[in-house]
Amino acid sequence: MYRRADWFSVLTLAAAIAALPVCALAETAGPAAWENDLTPIRSADWNYDFAAHLLERAGFGGTPEEIQALAQMTPAQAIARLVRIQGTSAGSLAPFEHSGTHDPGLEPFPPSRPAVTDMAKAKGEALGIKVKPEGNRRLQPVVDKFFYWLRASVLETNRVSYWWANRMVSSPRPLQEKMALFWHGHYAVNEAKVRDYRKLLNELELFENQGLGNFRNLMVAVAQDPAMLTFLDAGVNVKGAANENFAREIMELFTMGVGNYAEKDIREAARAFTGWNSVDVKFVVNKDKHDDGVKTFLGKTGPFDGVDVIDIIMQQPATADFIAGKIYRYFVRQDLPPELQKKLGAVLRDSKYEITPLLETIFLSRDFYSPAAVGTQIKSPVQLAVSTYRKLGLTSAPGVPDFNSATSALGQRIFAPPTVAGWAGGQSWVTPGLLLERGNFARDILFPDINFLPPDRYNPSAEVRSVAERLRLGMDVTAATKPDSKTGVMAESNMMADRDEDFNTRLGNFRGWQLAIERVKPIPRDIAQVNLTKMVLAGNPKDTTQVVDYLIQHLMRVPPGDDARRMLISFLNKELGTTDIAPAKTYLEEPLRLLLHLIMSQPEYQLS
């Protein structure tokens, strides 16, 4: 956690954020004595800055009008509007529009290319395609179909990410989306392992629908979710050969935390989850693979199944403390004293694991508005992008810059967490290289790249491009798919198959991309419609100082230091050639964009 500074440096942002000194935020936070105090704030304490802080953390920030609307309510009313979604409707949010890429014959999708060709040779059919009885490259249609689904699922997952980004930008229920983002990091699964966008979409909708509900029910639903079952190898967790992956993660990462169970508890829990699997996108229990014998788990004995194990976990005091603490750190700050964590755990436990009472306790507390909490959280890449769009008044995520590529460059790609533990967060978001990318992201919004290539239509793979170019030159398939020094060396097994002409792996990769791009709908590539001149003039500024102050108040929850503010004013003076706004109205847009790029590159802009 970090505090504001009274200095400015564009070239040393990483050192800048790391060196932010501890100081009071008297103008935006409550008294220092409020730290760790769960007493609800009074209506007399409530103000515009507190409403802005609430919307920043319980959502993705907002426009001055949205903040003012919350400020005019009582604290309880404002928090009920966000937490209990009172007075808001999501009816305007469109459901995801599938491209129609999945074919029934794809299930069950094999784990590898060798697996699919072995299946085709053994059965004469795979992925719904029969093997050619004779002729050249008899297995090629099967290989093409295998690579097609690999590529189509990735492209469709990118569309799901955009769909979600648009919800985060435009939803009148921002906490619903912010909580779904929390659960996505908590129950981290990725497309590279799941390889089915439908499962990822279904899990996201599970978080949307149950993320503000009951944690026990959510845990059961996730344990039976095909995305999680696939990600943690449910298919190999069978009676007599229990796989411990899910049992370990459910206790270590999802419910209790390290140190609250023994290795024997992991083994016994794994037995309870045997036979749990999915067929296509449906949860199933394979009774013949389920171990229905007696288990001893966390001191209790019985013929437990997975639901029984989850219920026993919910009875452990460590569970409520662990989940309450993780939610607190996500919404408030990393520094959580043990005694405060126990109090929050008691709130969750007493409410029988209902999430909303815990969130109301946190958001109403004096602690939430204390100097230790206000303006001390580094925005995640997704939060940075979405909050920027919302504060600029956009109603959707623009297609340029590409949302997936931009957040990936910043260290957080949706549906691609680096490990089962999700993203590390905190200071890991602000290495020197990542901070440079944050400045580039701001610039790409304000000054769109004229050389932009849509990543969902343009294949960056040198191998695929090489095959495409050679085929266009009239080469035959063998010549066009021959590896060279530029595109790398193909695996020996693939070379053997290609020599035998059963199939050609490089051709299959190329054809897979072709078929996927043909069937997957393109992501709209509109550019952010930002009119800074109109935005600024609405505040009726008289001079450049008022313009800078207006944009700082509009866009930053942590204002820059005095030296930085003076630098910004001096910069705008130089760009306009005057301090008077009236004569500069006709050429104001470009200087404002340059100014905004500087503001968005400030260390304080990275904080919420």
C-alpha positions as CSV (number, residue, x, y, z in Angstrom):
1,M,0.0,0.0,0.0
2,Y,1.2,3.4,-0.9
3,R,0.5,7.1,-0.1
4,R,0.7,10.3,-2.2
5,A,3.9,12.1,-2.8
6,D,4.8,15.8,-3.3
7,W,7.1,15.3,-6.3
8,F,6.9,14.3,-10.0
9,S,9.0,12.1,-12.3
10,V,7.9,10.7,-15.6
11,L,11.1,8.7,-16.2
12,T,11.3,7.1,-12.8
13,L,7.8,6.0,-12.1
14,A,8.7,2.7,-10.5
15,A,11.1,4.3,-8.0
16,A,8.5,7.0,-7.5
17,I,5.7,4.7,-6.4
18,A,8.0,2.6,-4.3
19,A,9.2,5.8,-2.5
20,L,5.8,7.3,-1.9
21,P,5.9,8.6,1.7
22,V,3.4,8.0,4.5
23,C,1.4,11.1,4.9
24,A,-2.2,12.1,5.7
25,L,-4.8,12.5,3.0
26,A,-6.8,15.0,5.1
27,E,-8.7,16.3,2.2
28,T,-10.0,13.0,1.1
29,A,-9.9,10.6,4.1
30,G,-11.2,10.5,7.6
31,P,-9.1,10.8,10.8
32,A,-6.1,8.5,11.3
33,A,-7.9,7.2,14.4
34,W,-10.4,5.5,12.1
35,E,-7.9,2.9,11.1
36,N,-9.0,-0.7,12.0
37,D,-12.3,0.7,13.4
38,L,-15.4,-1.2,12.0
39,T,-17.8,1.4,13.5
40,P,-20.2,2.6,10.8
41,I,-19.6,6.2,9.6
42,R,-22.3,8.7,10.3
43,S,-24.3,10.6,7.7
44,A,-22.6,13.7,8.9
45,D,-19.3,12.2,7.8
46,W,-20.4,11.4,4.3
47,N,-19.2,13.6,1.5
48,Y,-18.3,13.7,-2.2
49,D,-14.7,12.3,-1.6
50,F,-16.0,9.4,0.4
51,A,-18.6,8.6,-2.3
52,A,-15.8,8.7,-4.9
53,H,-13.6,6.4,-2.8
54,L,-16.5,4.0,-2.4
55,L,-17.2,3.9,-6.2
56,E,-13.5,3.5,-6.9
57,R,-13.2,0.4,-4.7
58,A,-16.7,-1.1,-4.9
59,G,-16.6,-0.5,-8.7
60,F,-14.3,1.1,-11.2
61,G,-14.7,4.7,-10.4
62,G,-17.1,7.0,-12.2
63,T,-17.9,10.4,-13.6
64,P,-18.5,13.4,-11.4
65,E,-22.2,13.0,-12.0
66,E,-22.2,9.4,-10.8
67,I,-20.2,10.3,-7.7
68,Q,-22.5,13.2,-6.9
69,A,-25.5,10.9,-7.1
70,L,-24.0,8.7,-4.4
71,A,-22.9,11.7,-2.3
72,Q,-26.5,12.9,-2.1
73,M,-27.6,9.6,-0.5
74,T,-26.9,8.5,3.1
75,P,-23.9,6.1,3.5
76,A,-26.3,3.2,4.0
77,Q,-28.3,4.1,0.9
78,A,-25.2,4.4,-1.3
79,I,-23.8,1.1,-0.1
80,A,-27.2,-0.7,-0.4
81,R,-27.3,0.6,-4.0
82,L,-24.0,-1.0,-4.8
83,V,-24.0,-4.1,-2.6
84,R,-27.6,-5.1,-2.7
85,I,-28.0,-3.7,-6.2
86,Q,-31.1,-1.7,-5.1
87,G,-32.6,0.7,-7.6
88,T,-30.5,-0.6,-10.5
89,S,-31.3,-2.9,-13.5
90,A,-28.9,-4.8,-15.7
91,G,-31.6,-5.3,-18.4
92,S,-29.7,-3.1,-20.8
93,L,-26.7,-5.5,-20.8
94,A,-26.7,-7.8,-23.8
95,P,-26.0,-11.5,-23.3
96,F,-22.9,-12.9,-25.0
97,E,-23.4,-13.6,-28.7
98,H,-21.8,-16.9,-29.6
99,S,-20.2,-17.3,-33.0
100,G,-21.4,-20.8,-33.4
101,T,-18.0,-22.3,-33.4
102,H,-18.5,-25.5,-31.4
103,D,-19.5,-28.7,-33.1
104,P,-21.0,-31.7,-31.1
105,G,-18.4,-34.1,-32.6
106,L,-15.6,-32.2,-30.8
107,E,-16.4,-33.8,-27.4
108,P,-14.6,-35.2,-25.6
109,F,-11.8,-33.0,-26.9
110,P,-8.5,-34.9,-26.8
111,P,-5.5,-33.5,-24.8
112,S,-3.0,-33.3,-27.7
113,R,-2.5,-33.7,-31.4
114,P,-0.8,-37.1,-31.0
115,A,-3.9,-38.2,-28.9
116,V,-6.3,-37.2,-31.7
117,T,-4.4,-38.9,-34.5
118,D,-4.0,-42.1,-32.4
119,M,-7.7,-42.0,-31.8
120,A,-8.4,-41.6,-35.5
121,K,-6.1,-44.5,-36.4
122,A,-7.6,-46.8,-33.8
123,K,-11.3,-45.9,-34.4
124,G,-11.3,-44.7,-37.9
125,E,-12.9,-41.4,-36.6
126,A,-12.2,-38.5,-34.3
127,L,-13.8,-35.2,-33.6
128,G,-16.8,-36.2,-35.6
129,I,-14.7,-36.7,-38.8
130,K,-14.1,-40.1,-40.4
131,V,-10.7,-41.0,-41.7
132,K,-10.4,-41.0,-45.4
133,P,-10.3,-44.6,-46.6
134,E,-7.3,-43.9,-48.9
135,G,-5.4,-41.2,-50.6
136,N,-2.9,-38.5,-49.5
137,R,-2.9,-37.2,-45.9
138,R,-5.7,-39.4,-44.8
139,L,-5.8,-37.9,-41.3
140,Q,-5.5,-34.3,-42.4
141,P,-9.2,-33.3,-41.9
142,V,-9.0,-34.6,-38.3
143,V,-5.8,-32.7,-37.6
144,D,-7.3,-29.6,-39.2
145,K,-10.3,-29.9,-36.9
146,F,-8.1,-30.4,-33.9
147,F,-6.2,-27.2,-34.5
148,Y,-9.4,-25.4,-35.5
149,W,-10.9,-25.8,-32.1
150,L,-7.7,-24.9,-30.3
151,R,-7.7,-21.6,-32.3
152,A,-11.4,-21.0,-32.3
153,S,-11.7,-21.4,-28.5
154,V,-8.9,-18.8,-28.0
155,L,-10.5,-16.3,-30.3
156,E,-13.9,-16.8,-28.8
157,T,-12.4,-16.5,-25.3
158,N,-11.1,-13.1,-26.4
159,R,-14.6,-12.1,-27.4
160,V,-15.9,-13.2,-24.0
161,S,-13.2,-11.0,-22.5
162,Y,-14.4,-8.0,-24.5
163,W,-18.0,-8.8,-23.6
164,W,-17.0,-8.8,-19.9
165,A,-15.0,-5.6,-20.4
166,N,-18.1,-3.9,-21.9
167,R,-20.1,-5.0,-18.9
168,M,-17.5,-3.6,-16.5
169,V,-17.5,-0.3,-18.4
170,S,-21.2,0.2,-18.7
171,S,-23.0,-1.9,-16.0
172,P,-25.1,0.1,-13.5
173,R,-24.1,-2.7,-11.1
174,P,-20.3,-2.2,-10.9
175,L,-19.8,-4.2,-7.7
176,Q,-21.3,-7.2,-9.4
177,E,-18.5,-7.0,-12.0
178,K,-15.8,-6.1,-9.5
179,M,-16.8,-9.1,-7.4
180,A,-16.8,-11.4,-10.4
181,L,-13.3,-10.2,-11.1
182,F,-12.3,-11.0,-7.6
183,W,-13.7,-14.6,-7.9
184,H,-11.9,-15.0,-11.2
185,G,-8.6,-14.4,-9.5
186,H,-9.6,-16.5,-6.5
187,Y,-10.8,-19.5,-8.5
188,A,-8.1,-19.0,-11.2
189,V,-8.5,-21.1,-14.3
190,N,-7.1,-20.4,-17.7
191,E,-8.0,-21.0,-21.3
192,A,-4.7,-22.7,-22.1
193,K,-5.7,-25.6,-19.9
194,V,-9.5,-25.6,-20.2
195,R,-9.5,-25.1,-23.9
196,D,-13.2,-24.4,-24.2
197,Y,-14.5,-20.8,-24.1
198,R,-18.0,-22.1,-23.2
199,K,-16.8,-23.5,-19.9
200,L,-15.0,-20.2,-19.1
201,L,-18.1,-18.2,-20.0
202,N,-20.3,-20.4,-17.9
203,E,-18.0,-20.0,-14.9
204,L,-18.0,-16.2,-15.4
205,E,-21.8,-16.2,-15.4
206,L,-21.6,-18.2,-12.2
207,F,-19.6,-15.5,-10.6
208,E,-21.9,-12.8,-12.0
209,N,-25.0,-14.6,-10.6
210,Q,-23.7,-15.9,-7.3
211,G,-20.7,-13.7,-6.5
212,L,-22.6,-11.5,-4.1
213,G,-24.5,-14.4,-2.6
214,N,-23.6,-17.3,-0.3
215,F,-19.9,-18.4,-0.2
216,R,-20.7,-22.0,0.7
217,N,-23.1,-22.3,-2.2
218,L,-20.6,-20.7,-4.5
219,M,-17.9,-23.1,-3.4
220,V,-20.1,-26.1,-4.2
221,A,-21.0,-24.6,-7.6
222,V,-17.4,-24.0,-8.4
223,A,-16.4,-27.5,-7.3
224,Q,-19.0,-28.9,-9.8
225,D,-18.1,-26.4,-12.5
226,P,-16.7,-28.0,-15.7
227,A,-14.1,-25.3,-16.1
228,M,-12.7,-26.0,-12.7
229,L,-13.1,-29.8,-13.1
230,T,-11.1,-29.6,-16.3
231,F,-8.5,-27.3,-14.9
232,L,-7.7,-29.4,-11.8
233,D,-7.8,-32.8,-13.6
234,A,-11.0,-34.2,-12.3
235,G,-11.0,-36.8,-15.1
236,V,-8.1,-38.7,-13.5
237,N,-9.5,-38.5,-9.9
238,V,-11.0,-41.9,-9.6
239,K,-11.5,-44.6,-7.0
240,G,-8.3,-46.4,-6.2
241,A,-6.1,-43.7,-7.8
242,A,-7.3,-40.4,-6.3
243,N,-5.7,-37.3,-7.7
244,E,-5.0,-34.7,-5.0
245,N,-4.9,-31.5,-7.1
246,F,-8.4,-30.2,-6.4
247,A,-8.5,-31.4,-2.8
248,R,-5.3,-29.5,-2.1
249,E,-6.3,-26.3,-3.8
250,I,-9.7,-26.2,-2.3
251,M,-8.2,-26.0,1.2
252,E,-4.9,-24.1,0.5
253,L,-6.3,-21.5,-1.9
254,F,-10.0,-21.5,-1.9
255,T,-11.2,-21.8,1.7
256,M,-8.8,-22.2,4.7
257,G,-5.3,-21.3,3.8
258,V,-2.0,-23.1,4.5
259,G,-1.5,-24.6,8.0
260,N,-5.1,-25.5,8.8
261,Y,-5.1,-29.1,7.5
262,A,-2.8,-32.1,7.2
263,E,-1.6,-34.2,4.3
264,K,-4.0,-36.9,5.4
265,D,-6.9,-34.5,5.1
266,I,-5.9,-33.9,1.5
267,R,-5.8,-37.6,0.7
268,E,-9.2,-38.2,2.3
269,A,-10.8,-35.2,0.6
270,A,-9.4,-36.4,-2.8
271,R,-11.2,-39.7,-2.2
272,A,-14.5,-37.8,-1.5
273,F,-14.2,-35.9,-4.9
274,T,-13.5,-39.1,-6.9
275,G,-15.9,-39.6,-9.8
276,W,-16.8,-35.9,-10.1
277,N,-16.4,-34.9,-13.7
278,S,-18.1,-33.2,-16.7
279,V,-19.5,-34.3,-20.0
280,D,-19.3,-31.5,-22.4
281,V,-20.5,-28.5,-20.2
282,K,-22.5,-30.5,-17.7
283,F,-21.4,-31.8,-14.3
284,V,-21.7,-35.5,-13.7
285,V,-20.9,-38.0,-11.0
286,N,-19.5,-41.3,-12.3
287,K,-20.7,-43.6,-9.5
288,D,-18.5,-46.4,-10.6
289,K,-15.4,-44.2,-10.2
290,H,-16.5,-42.7,-6.9
291,D,-15.0,-43.9,-3.7
292,D,-18.0,-44.3,-1.3
293,G,-16.0,-45.8,1.5
294,V,-15.5,-44.2,4.9
295,K,-13.2,-41.2,5.2
296,T,-11.8,-39.3,8.1
297,F,-11.5,-35.6,7.3
298,L,-10.6,-32.8,9.6
299,G,-11.6,-34.9,12.6
300,K,-14.9,-36.2,11.2
301,T,-15.6,-39.7,9.9
302,G,-18.1,-40.9,7.4
303,P,-18.7,-42.0,3.8
304,F,-18.3,-38.4,2.6
305,D,-18.6,-37.0,-0.9
306,G,-17.4,-33.7,-2.1
307,V,-20.4,-31.7,-0.8
308,D,-19.8,-33.2,2.6
309,V,-16.2,-32.2,2.5
310,I,-17.1,-28.6,1.7
311,D,-19.6,-28.5,4.5
312,I,-17.0,-29.7,7.0
313,I,-14.6,-27.0,5.7
314,M,-17.3,-24.4,6.3
315,Q,-17.4,-25.4,9.9
316,Q,-13.8,-24.6,10.5
317,P,-13.1,-21.1,12.0
318,A,-10.2,-20.6,9.7
319,T,-12.4,-20.6,6.6
320,A,-14.5,-17.5,7.5
321,D,-11.3,-15.7,8.6
322,F,-9.4,-16.6,5.4
323,I,-12.2,-15.6,3.0
324,A,-13.1,-12.4,4.9
325,G,-9.4,-11.5,4.9
326,K,-8.9,-12.0,1.2
327,I,-12.0,-10.0,0.4
328,Y,-10.9,-7.2,2.7
329,R,-7.4,-7.1,1.1
330,Y,-9.0,-6.9,-2.4
331,F,-11.3,-4.0,-1.5
332,V,-9.4,-2.1,1.2
333,R,-5.7,-2.7,1.8
334,Q,-3.0,-5.4,2.2
335,D,-2.2,-4.6,5.8
336,L,-4.8,-6.5,7.8
337,P,-4.1,-6.9,11.6
338,P,-5.0,-10.4,12.9
339,E,-7.6,-9.0,15.3
340,L,-9.4,-7.1,12.6
341,Q,-9.4,-10.2,10.4
342,K,-11.0,-12.3,13.2
343,K,-13.7,-9.6,13.6
344,L,-14.4,-9.7,9.8
345,G,-14.4,-13.5,9.9
346,A,-17.0,-13.5,12.6
347,V,-19.3,-11.2,10.5
348,L,-19.1,-13.8,7.6
349,R,-19.5,-16.8,9.9
350,D,-22.5,-15.2,11.8
351,S,-24.2,-14.5,8.5
352,K,-23.8,-18.1,7.5
353,Y,-21.4,-17.2,4.8
354,E,-23.6,-14.6,3.1
355,I,-21.2,-12.2,1.3
356,T,-23.3,-9.0,1.3
357,P,-23.3,-8.4,5.2
358,L,-19.5,-8.6,5.1
359,L,-19.2,-6.1,2.3
360,E,-21.7,-3.8,4.0
361,T,-19.6,-4.0,7.2
362,I,-16.4,-3.2,5.3
363,F,-17.8,-0.3,3.1
364,L,-19.7,1.3,6.0
365,S,-16.7,1.1,8.4
366,R,-14.6,4.1,9.5
367,D,-11.6,1.9,8.6
368,F,-12.6,1.9,4.9
369,Y,-12.4,5.7,4.8
370,S,-9.2,6.1,7.0
371,P,-5.9,7.4,5.6
372,A,-4.6,3.9,5.6
373,A,-7.2,2.8,3.0
374,V,-7.9,5.9,0.9
375,G,-5.7,6.3,-2.2
376,T,-3.4,3.5,-1.2
377,Q,-4.3,0.7,-3.6
378,I,-2.4,0.1,-6.9
379,K,-4.9,-0.4,-9.7
380,S,-4.8,-3.7,-11.4
381,P,-4.4,-3.5,-15.2
382,V,-8.1,-4.4,-15.7
383,Q,-9.1,-1.9,-13.1
384,L,-6.9,0.8,-14.7
385,A,-8.3,0.2,-18.2
386,V,-12.0,0.0,-17.1
387,S,-11.8,3.0,-14.7
388,T,-10.1,5.1,-17.4
389,Y,-12.9,4.3,-19.8
390,R,-15.6,5.0,-17.3
391,K,-14.0,8.3,-16.2
392,L,-13.7,9.4,-19.8
393,G,-17.5,8.8,-20.2
394,L,-17.2,5.8,-22.5
395,T,-20.0,3.3,-22.6
396,S,-18.0,0.4,-24.0
397,A,-14.4,-0.8,-24.3
398,P,-13.0,0.5,-27.6
399,G,-11.5,-2.0,-30.0
400,V,-8.4,0.2,-30.4
401,P,-6.2,-0.3,-28.4
402,D,-7.1,-4.0,-28.1
403,F,-8.3,-4.6,-24.6
404,N,-6.9,-8.1,-24.3
405,S,-3.4,-7.1,-25.7
406,A,-3.3,-4.0,-23.6
407,T,-4.1,-5.6,-20.2
408,S,-1.8,-8.5,-21.1
409,A,1.1,-6.1,-21.7
410,L,0.3,-4.6,-18.3
411,G,0.4,-8.0,-16.6
412,Q,-3.2,-9.2,-16.4
413,R,-5.0,-11.0,-19.2
414,I,-8.5,-12.1,-18.4
415,F,-8.9,-15.9,-18.5
416,A,-5.2,-16.3,-18.4
417,P,-4.0,-16.0,-14.8
418,P,-0.4,-17.1,-14.5
419,T,-1.0,-19.8,-11.8
420,V,-3.9,-21.4,-9.9
421,A,-3.2,-18.8,-7.2
422,G,-4.2,-16.0,-9.6
423,W,-2.4,-12.7,-9.9
424,A,0.0,-11.5,-7.2
425,G,-1.2,-7.9,-7.4
426,G,0.1,-5.0,-5.4
427,Q,3.6,-3.8,-6.2
428,S,3.9,-6.6,-8.9
429,W,1.7,-4.3,-11.1
430,V,4.3,-1.5,-11.1
431,T,7.7,-2.7,-12.3
432,P,9.6,-0.2,-14.5
433,G,8.6,-2.0,-17.7
434,L,5.0,-2.3,-16.7
435,L,4.8,1.3,-15.7
436,L,6.1,2.3,-19.2
437,E,3.3,0.1,-20.7
438,R,0.8,2.0,-18.5
439,G,1.9,5.2,-20.1
440,N,1.7,3.6,-23.6
441,F,-1.8,2.4,-22.8
442,A,-2.9,6.0,-22.0
443,R,-1.3,7.3,-25.2
444,D,-2.9,4.6,-27.3
445,I,-6.3,5.7,-26.1
446,L,-5.7,9.4,-26.8
447,F,-3.5,8.9,-29.9
448,P,-4.7,5.7,-31.6
449,D,-2.1,3.6,-33.5
450,I,-2.5,4.2,-37.2
451,N,-0.6,0.9,-37.8
452,F,-3.0,-1.1,-35.6
453,L,-3.5,-4.7,-36.7
454,P,-6.5,-6.6,-35.1
455,P,-4.9,-9.5,-33.2
456,D,-8.1,-11.6,-33.8
457,R,-7.7,-11.2,-37.6
458,Y,-3.9,-11.0,-37.9
459,N,-1.8,-14.1,-37.0
460,P,1.5,-13.1,-35.4
461,S,2.9,-16.6,-35.7
462,A,5.9,-16.5,-38.1
463,E,5.2,-20.2,-38.9
464,V,1.6,-19.6,-39.9
465,R,2.5,-16.5,-42.0
466,S,5.3,-18.4,-43.7
467,V,2.9,-21.2,-44.8
468,A,0.4,-18.7,-46.0
469,E,2.9,-16.7,-48.0
470,R,4.4,-19.8,-49.7
471,L,0.9,-21.2,-50.6
472,R,0.1,-17.8,-52.2
473,L,3.3,-18.1,-54.3
474,G,2.0,-21.4,-55.7
475,M,4.1,-23.8,-53.8
476,D,2.7,-27.3,-53.1
477,V,1.8,-28.2,-49.5
478,T,5.1,-30.1,-48.9
479,A,7.2,-27.2,-50.0
480,A,5.0,-24.6,-48.3
481,T,5.1,-26.4,-44.9
482,K,8.8,-27.3,-44.9
483,P,10.5,-25.8,-41.8
484,D,13.3,-23.3,-42.3
485,S,15.7,-21.4,-40.0
486,K,13.3,-18.5,-39.6
487,T,10.3,-20.6,-38.5
488,G,12.0,-23.1,-36.3
489,V,12.4,-26.9,-36.3
490,M,9.4,-29.2,-36.1
491,A,9.2,-31.9,-33.5
492,E,10.6,-35.3,-34.7
493,S,7.2,-37.0,-34.4
494,N,5.6,-34.4,-36.6
495,M,8.3,-34.7,-39.2
496,M,7.8,-38.5,-39.3
497,A,4.1,-38.1,-39.8
498,D,4.6,-35.5,-42.5
499,R,7.0,-37.8,-44.3
500,D,4.5,-40.6,-44.2
501,E,1.8,-38.1,-45.5
502,D,-0.7,-39.3,-43.0
503,F,-1.1,-35.7,-42.1
504,N,0.9,-32.5,-42.0
505,T,1.0,-30.7,-38.7
506,R,2.1,-27.4,-40.0
507,L,-0.6,-27.4,-42.6
508,G,-3.1,-28.4,-39.8
509,N,-2.0,-25.4,-37.8
510,F,-2.4,-23.1,-40.8
511,R,-5.8,-24.5,-41.7
512,G,-6.9,-24.4,-38.1
513,W,-6.3,-20.6,-38.0
514,Q,-8.0,-20.2,-41.4
515,L,-11.2,-22.1,-40.3
516,A,-11.3,-20.3,-36.9
517,I,-11.0,-16.8,-38.4
518,E,-13.7,-17.7,-40.9
519,R,-16.2,-18.7,-38.2
520,V,-15.4,-16.6,-35.2
521,K,-17.1,-13.2,-35.3
522,P,-14.6,-10.2,-35.3
523,I,-14.3,-7.9,-32.4
524,P,-15.6,-4.4,-33.2
525,R,-12.6,-2.1,-33.7
526,D,-14.0,1.3,-32.9
527,I,-11.7,4.0,-31.5
528,A,-12.5,5.7,-28.2
529,Q,-14.7,8.7,-28.9
530,V,-13.1,11.2,-26.5
531,N,-13.9,14.9,-26.7
532,L,-11.7,16.5,-24.0
533,T,-12.5,20.0,-25.2
534,K,-16.2,19.5,-24.6
535,M,-15.5,17.8,-21.2
536,V,-13.3,20.6,-20.0
537,L,-15.3,23.5,-21.3
538,A,-18.3,22.1,-19.4
539,G,-16.5,23.2,-16.3
540,N,-16.3,26.7,-17.6
541,P,-12.6,27.2,-16.8
542,K,-11.1,30.7,-17.3
543,D,-7.4,29.7,-17.3
544,T,-5.0,26.8,-17.6
545,T,-4.7,26.4,-13.8
546,Q,-8.4,25.7,-13.6
547,V,-8.2,23.3,-16.5
548,V,-5.5,21.3,-14.8
549,D,-7.3,21.3,-11.5
550,Y,-10.5,20.2,-13.2
551,L,-8.9,17.2,-14.9
552,I,-7.0,16.2,-11.7
553,Q,-10.3,16.2,-9.7
554,H,-12.2,14.5,-12.5
555,L,-9.7,11.7,-13.1
556,M,-7.4,11.2,-10.0
557,R,-8.4,10.0,-6.5
558,V,-4.9,10.8,-5.3
559,P,-3.8,14.3,-6.5
560,P,-0.3,14.8,-7.7
561,G,2.2,16.8,-5.5
562,D,2.6,20.5,-5.8
563,D,5.7,20.3,-8.1
564,A,3.8,18.0,-10.5
565,R,0.8,20.2,-10.5
566,R,2.9,23.2,-11.4
567,M,4.7,21.3,-14.1
568,L,1.3,20.3,-15.7
569,I,0.1,23.9,-15.7
570,S,3.4,25.1,-17.2
571,F,3.2,22.4,-19.9
572,L,-0.4,23.4,-20.9
573,N,0.7,27.1,-20.9
574,K,3.5,26.3,-23.3
575,E,1.2,24.1,-25.6
576,L,-1.5,26.8,-25.7
577,G,0.8,29.8,-25.9
578,T,-1.4,31.5,-23.4
579,T,-2.9,31.0,-19.9
580,D,-6.3,32.3,-21.1
581,I,-8.7,29.5,-22.3
582,A,-11.1,31.7,-24.3
583,P,-8.7,32.4,-27.3
584,A,-7.5,28.8,-27.3
585,K,-10.9,27.1,-27.7
586,T,-10.5,26.4,-31.4
587,Y,-7.2,24.4,-30.9
588,L,-7.7,23.1,-27.4
589,E,-8.1,19.3,-28.1
590,E,-4.6,18.3,-29.0
591,P,-2.9,20.1,-26.1
592,L,-5.5,18.6,-23.8
593,R,-4.7,15.1,-25.0
594,L,-1.0,15.7,-24.5
595,L,-1.8,17.0,-21.0
596,L,-4.1,14.1,-20.2
597,H,-1.4,11.7,-21.3
598,L,1.0,13.3,-18.7
599,I,-1.7,13.1,-16.0
600,M,-2.4,9.4,-16.7
601,S,1.4,8.8,-16.6
602,Q,1.6,10.2,-13.0
603,P,2.5,7.8,-10.2
604,E,-0.7,8.9,-8.4
605,Y,-2.9,8.0,-11.3
606,Q,-1.9,4.3,-10.7
607,L,-3.5,4.5,-7.3
608,S,-7.2,4.3,-6.2
